[in-house]
């Protein structure tokens, strides 16, 4: 029979801490932010109505301030100061997100509601030839043709030039030439569209050229190239150097490594960058006004004669000031948004199709 050693006093082991004594013993339910939002909206709307404010923007801003205050106070009371600061930072991010998204969603919803009233097959297949501004007839076919041709020509010129420039800067560019190219690309990124239009207009006056869709496409090219270069350059930098080194270690030339390894790896980002550049130029109006002049007739030849475009058509119809012209302007705006969205979806599909397989 064993005995405890002499002089050793057995002490009871300390009890394990209860769950209530651990960090963050009390916490708000997961749906607490939703409840805070409901209470904040009620307080914001009630205070705004009591003060006689009719602007919904004011209602939203007051509700956002109440949401931040309620979230912080409730979290401080129920949990602790550290959790309250964390929830306050999260709430600020959500409020900023909503401030950015709500105007965009409102603009899109308004365009869809107003544009859908006039948008139909007749509107897409007829021009404004012989149609007065106050008449309810007429369509956008001539402007749609002009936009497709002008944006297509600009993309056909800008995409290869931008891609090759980015490849040079990332894979080969060193020294003064690379720094100069980077500097001018940065400068071109901030050029206003009217400046690009004036540049091409000066060339037209010197060379005695006539307005045409090609002239507008050249101005759009100036605006599109720096966006393509910058986006493609960033995508190429994201390609791991290990892929390049592995290819070069097998004796494959550098140009073939770029063509078969680097570009396919970055094709998704490159395609997205090109689509962002197209979205950048698709809504430009100033170069079209200066260089293309606009036309009510259908002109499918971008190399001769005046053309129209969707942005110019919207500006033209809004300037007329009639109810029928406003309806046509909203419908054309909806067509322009749909045009950019369809291109974006097609580009993402191509990028997913061409992306390198990651499965084992």
Protein Blocks (a to p, Z undefined) as FASTA:
>chain_A
ZZddehiacddddddddfklmghkbccdfklmmmmmmmmmmmmmmmmmmnopabfklmmm
mmmmmmmmmmmmmmmmmmmmklmmmmmmmmmmmmmmmmmmmmmmmmmmmmmmmmmmmgcf
klmmccfehiafkbmgdcfklmmmmmmmmmmmmmmmmmmmmmmmmmmmmmmggcjklmmm
mmmmmmmmmpcfklmmmmmmmmmmmnopacdfklmmmmmmmmmmmmmmmmmmmmmmmpcf
klmmmmmmnopafklmmmmmmmmmmmmmmmmmmmmmmmmmmmpmklmmmmnnpaabdcfb
fkgocdddfklmmmmmmmnopaklmmmmmmmmmmmmmmmmmmmmmmmmmmmmmpccfbZZ
